[in-house]
Structures are given as C-alpha cells and as structure tokens.
Amino acid sequence: MTAPHQVALQRLSDEFQQMSQQMARVAGQFSELQRTLAPPAPMNPPAPPPLPHPYPYPGPVAAPVATPPRPVPAPPSPPSVQLPPPPPPSFPPVAPRPTLSARLGTDDGQGWIGKLLAVAGVAVTLIGVVLLLVLAAQAGILRPELRVAAGAVLAGGLTAVGMRMNRRPGGQVGAVALAATGIAAAYMDIVAVTAIYEWLPGVAGLLLAALIAGAGLTLARRWDSQQLGLLVLVPLTILAPVVADGISLLLLGFMIALSAATLPVQIGKDWVWMHAARTAAVTLPLLFALFIAAVAGALRFGEDPWLLGGACAIAALLAVVGALLLLPHSSRRVAMALLTVFGTLPALVAATAVPRVLGAVIAAALAAGLLAIVARPRRLPGVDGAVAAIFSALSAVAALIAVTVAFAGYVEGPVLLGLSLVVGVAGRRSVVARWVAAGFATIGAMLYLAFAPPETLLSAVEPRAAGAVSTLVSSVLLVATALVIAWTWTRGARLDVDTVRLVWAGAAVVALYAVTMFTVTAGVLFGGDGGFLAGHMVATICWIAAAAALFVLARRRPGGDARTVPLAGGLGLTAAATAKLFLFDLGTLDGMFRVAAFIVVGLVLLGMGANYARSLAAVDRGPANGEENASTMAKTQIDSKE
C-alpha cells in the first residue's frame, strides 16, 4: 500500500478515535442528567453506568508490504475523560407578577370594578327616580300620571333587560344591578302612589308593595344572589322615607310588609347580611319614630299611639320568628342571635312613647315567648349554646322592663324579688339563670333599701300602710332569695372554700337585716313605740336561734371542711347577737323586753354550748366505738366456736 493510502488510513483512524471520545463525553453527560432528574432513592443509589471504552472500534491493521518496513509512530495515549460540571442548584419557579387587570379582577372573572360601577349605577338611577317622583312633583314639571307611568316603564324595562342579561355568559353582575334598580324603582313608585298622591288606600298599597318586593326577592333566590337582595333592601331603607315625606305609620307599614315578604326567601339560605338588612329596614324607622314620639310629643303619632305600639310588637315577632326559621341553616348563629336582639329593641323601648299598659304588655309577651323557647325540654334546632344564653338574657331584660313599666312605688321591689326567687330555683343548673336571679335580686334589694333604709331601725317611725306591707313582703322574699342564691352559686359553680364562706356570709348579713326589718316594722305597725321594742327583742332572739340552727347543722355533718362553713356561720351569728344584745338592746330596750331578751339569749347559749360539746364528742367517738364493738363481737364468736 502506498504512502498516500497509509496517510489516509491514519487520518481516518484519528477521526474514529475523536468520534469515540466525543460519544463517551455525550454518554457521560446523559448519565449525569439522568441522576439529576431522577427522585432521590431512600437507600444507596445505584452506581452510575460505566463510561464506554474510549476505543469502541479497533484501529485498522496495515497489510504487509514488500518495501522495507518503515517505523510506525506509537498511538497517542487516550485522553482523560472529563466529567461535566455539576448542574446549578434548582430553585422553585417564581410565579410571574400578576398584571394590573388580574390584580383588579376576582376569581369569577367579573372584577370588583364592575361590581362597584354597578352599585354606583343602582344608586344614581334610584336617586333619579326619587327626583322624578318628588322634586318634579314639587316643581310641577310633569303631570302626576306621567311621572308615575315613567317610573313604572323604567322599572319594568330595567328588570326585563336584567333578566335577559343574566342568560348571557358573564352577565350576572350587570343583571343583578339592573334587576335591583328596576325592582326598587317599582317599589318606590308604589310608595309615591300611596303616600304622596293617595291614589290607593293604605291596605292596597301595602299588598301591592309586598307583592313587588316578594317578586324581586324571589328572583334573588332563583339566581342565588344575596347581592340582589341587598341591592333591593338597602336603597329602599334609605330612600323610602324621602319618597314618603318622612316617617309615618304608613311608611312603617310598608317596611314591615317588606320585611315579612323577605323572610320566606331566606329560608334555607345562609344569608346573614340579608337578614341584617331586613331587620334594619324595620328597626331603624321604628326607633326613629319612637324617638320623635317621645321627645317631640308624638308629632305624627299622637292621634293613635296604639298603632305605633302594635308596629313595635310585630317587628319583635318578625325578628324572633325569623331567627328561629333561619338559625338551623346559618353558620353564624351568634350573629343571628345578636341581630334578633337588635330587632326587638323597638319592643323594649316602646313604653317611652306608647301607653304604659301597652308597653308593659309588649315587653312581658316578649319575655314570656323567649323564656318558652329557651326552657323547652327539647329545644328548637339552632337554639343552643351561645344562642340560648343570648335569648335568656334578652328574656330577663324584657321581664325587667315589663316589671319596671307595669309597677311602680311599693310593688316593684317585691315583684322583682319574687322573680329572682323563681328564676333562682327553676334555673339552678344554668349559669345564665343564676346571673339573672342575682341581677333581679340586686335591683329588688336596692328598691327595698329605698323604702326601708337602716334609719328606720333606730327609732319608732310609723310607716304608711302600703309601705309597711311592701316592707314585710319584701323582707320575707329577700331572706328566701338570699339563701337560694347562695345555695345555687355554692352548689352549681366551682368555687373554692374561701369564696363559699364569703357568699354565705353575705347571704347571712342580708338575711339578718331583712329579719330585723320585718320584726321592727311589724312591731311598729301593730304596737307603735312598744311594738318597736318588742320587734328588736324578737330580732335578737331570731339571731341567736339562727346561730343555734347552724350549730345543729354542723353537729350532724362529718368532720372536716363540711363542718367548717356552718360552724363559722354559727360562731359569727352568736357574736353578732351578743354584740347587739349589749350594744343596742341594753341601752334601747327597757322593762320586760330587756329582761326577756337577756334571759332567752342566755338560755339558748347555755343549751348550745352543752349540747354541741356532748354531741360533737359522741360523733367523733362513733367510728372508734363501732370498730371496738365489732372486734369484740368477732372475738366472742371465735371463743364460742373453740
């Protein structure tokens, strides 16, 4: 083979060697990329595949030639394979920054800018309807028939366009705004026809308004749009007084009809804001009307305040019934209960502007209804926990207002003390009932002190017959109430020993004052000055008798903490009775009253000391004697068997 052929073969061999090296590098890069992309194995990862041989193809062998051999150069040493550099550390992809349109939009693709513009359009359009119905009438621009017809045509057209737009994709926001504007315009048109032009009687206007509002809110339920309901209710609540030229009984009837028509639409829906708007649509005008009637002499309601009271009662009934129907489907029950409290405010303050009898009856009916709801053995769905506590507190406030409005003078205090006693006994297992009983008792005790102050115990002042009877009845009720409250709080609440002692000490002080006031008042009422002295003597004997009763109670209880409270109470009462005997009775009483008081108290103290010491020792020895007798009997039986 000639030299040119050998050169060509050598060049071809070199090229194959370069291609082999290049393939080895590519295979190494693929292996490294595979290890990078594969998930990390929990155990030892498999070894990377071996690199291919740098010489996958053997070089050509030269054929023997006849020419003298020529020196063949040694093959070059294989180049070292260089591994590719490690890949850069991977980082989580960074989300692209949202564009301005995306930041202004919402998940549904409509965007809050569109909703804001729609709400603004509703407000502006309704203001235009108000200007058409009111200002145009005042300026005499158009005839009343044309104004009413224009309002009706505008209302119908807006509603029809809104219903058509709702069928298109993405048109819900505009449809809701147009339909709400049309329905509100139609409602205000009815208000103007009834209240301004007086073309319809009040009852017919109420029925027609209720039908229109019900149709609009039914459309909101069909579209499942709480926003549509709010856009119907909120503008009406604000603009209806403007159209009706102020708050009147007719306008209140309109708003109550609107609230009643809204209630069936909400059943089964968790629309708490809708409930708030429905409640405010009635409560706010009623509160304003009551304020005007109370401050300015009932301006527009003086002729028939009973109708205003009836509107307050209906509003409270709607608030309570609405809460009972909506609570089972609500996820925010506490908010619903608080809205119920807000809805009953006109009934609670109705007595400021309506006759006292009507105000007391409304408050009492509200208290009784809420109490019947809470006190049911099987409560209604949703009326539990915090809702029951709120309703119970509202019932207590309504009962307090009813008593305060219905009774005055000497009767109010005994009634409140009687309510406290009943609530304390009936609701002894309820924390809310205990607080209600304590509140009633506190207010009743304050009224009791106003008619029976401590000064009456220092001198014989003949009271009035009504005041004396009230003091006697209140004294008995106050003693029973103090003991019941102390008993329920110490047994139902988790109180430590020191707090229990403090509660019983307070109840003992209240009971001693009431007993003393009872005996002294009864003595003065029936015996004058002599009865005053006899009353104090009886009071001292009652004190020491109560101490003796506490010692008997302590004697019958086992040793330890169970005996501490009655024993401490008996010692305290004994000290108080002895102090009264020497500090007051000795200087105030005279004759047989002083002698009788000292003799009776002394004999009771002697009997208490002797009997308590003997019985207490017997009680303490009882278990030991019993064990000794048992062991003796067992030993006797063993001896007899032997």
ABEGO torsion letter per residue (X at the ends): XBAAAAAAAAAAAAAAAAAAAAAAAAAAAAAAAAAAABBBBABBBBBBBBBBBABABBBBBBBBBABBBBBBBBBBBBBBBBBBBBBBBBBBBBBBBBBAAAAABBAAGAEAAAAAAAAAAAAAAAAAAAAAAAAAAAAGABBAAAAAAAAAAAAAAAAAAAAAAAABBGAAAAAAAAAAAAAAAAAAAAAAAAAAAGABBAAAAAAAAAAAAAAAAAAAAAAGBAAAAAAAAAAAAAAAAAAAGEBBAAAAAAAAAAAAAAAAAABGBBBAAAAAAAAAAAAAAAAAAAAAAAAAGGAAAAABAAAAAAAAAAAAAAAAAAAAAAAAABABAAAAAAAAAAAAAAAAAAAAABBAAAAAAAAAAAAAAAAAAAABABBBBGBBEAAAAAAAAAAAAAAAAAAAAABBEAAAAAAAAAAAAAAAAAAAABAAAAAAAAAAAAAAAAAAAAABBAAAAABBBBBBAAAAAAAAAAAAAAAAAAAAAAAAAAAABBBBAAAAAAAAAAAAAAAAAAAAAAAAAAAAAAAEAAAAAAAAAAAAAAAAAAAAAAAAAAAABBBEAAAAAAAAAAAAAAAAAAAAAAAAAAAABBEAAAAAAAAAAAAAAAAAAAAAAAAAAAAAAAAAAAAAAAAAAAAAAAAAAX
